[in-house]
Amino acid sequence: MTNLRSAWNDGTTTLGAWLSVASSVTAEAAARTGFDYVCIDAQHGALDIADVTTMIQAIELGGSTPLVRVPWNEPGVIARALDAGAHGVIVPMVNTASEAEAVVQACRYAPLGSRSYGPTAVGGRHVDYRSWAESNVVVIPMIETAQAIDNLGDILAVPGIDAVYVGPADLSLTLGLPPRNNDDRPEFTDALTRIVAACRNAGVVPGVHAVGNVASRRLEQGYRMLTVSNDLAAMRSSMAAELADAR
């Protein structure tokens, strides 16, 4: 199981999987594949907090590091994901320094933050969960709007941020582009380049959703946290290939 903060401090690039289906079976299978982390999508995925809890257990059983993309930047929502056992949260639509500060506050216990103590599901896995959480829980705001790009320097200057995570679809929409990777458009590639450069200056890890055929390009651009596979896309592509072979 990868301690993401330690890996990033050592200069390691981490590769992960993304889960949108409520299944502890597929969560464990993904974890056993060898990804550095497996992220449960509680924002757009077809699952709820009960599913998140069992899927985190399955990911740990499979030997990978569980992350959760929470539905929104709200302290109660973030706390529930962490109390369920997530080793970190990816938080959508963080557009300002004050919103980034709110993410950090929600992830840390006093005196570093305002997270309420009550690790019901996860507390029994660690002799001293409070100390474990301070060393292991990673804080990852999403950079996925033109506004966030404009405020990038201030966001990255917020103490306690380990990485940022780029959502290409929403970033593209706010740039007036279709909701996908738009590597043929200079405004999109310029935004990705600016994020990497700013992260290097701030000592923050640049992360990105890079499922499909763009992972090698993102690695060349300097991204160090890449989600390279997701459950539904992998299932569809594999089943389509097998059907085509059979026909």
Number of C-alpha atoms within 10 A of each C-alpha: 16 16 16 23 18 12 13 17 12 9 11 13 18 18 19 25 26 25 25 19 19 20 17 18 12 16 31 21 15 25 25 16 12 16 20 23 28 28 28 31 22 24 17 11 15 13 17 12 14 10 16 26 20 18 28 28 19 23 28 21 16 18 19 26 23 28 28 26 25 23 17 17 19 14 17 13 15 24 23 19 24 27 18 22 27 30 26 24 25 27 24 21 22 25 22 20 18 13 17 26 19 17 26 25 19 22 25 22 17 10 8 13 16 16 19 15 14 13 17 12 15 17 18 10 11 11 9 10 16 15 11 14 20 13 13 17 21 24 24 27 29 23 29 26 23 19 16 20 20 13 16 19 17 15 24 25 18 15 10 20 21 21 23 26 23 24 21 21 18 21 27 22 15 14 17 12 16 14 15 13 19 16 13 8 11 10 15 19 15 11 18 22 15 13 25 20 13 18 21 13 11 15 14 21 26 25 28 23 23 26 17 13 9 13 19 13 12 19 15 9 14 19 25 22 27 25 24 19 21 22 15 13 15 13 11 11 11 12 12 12 12 11 10 9 8 7 6
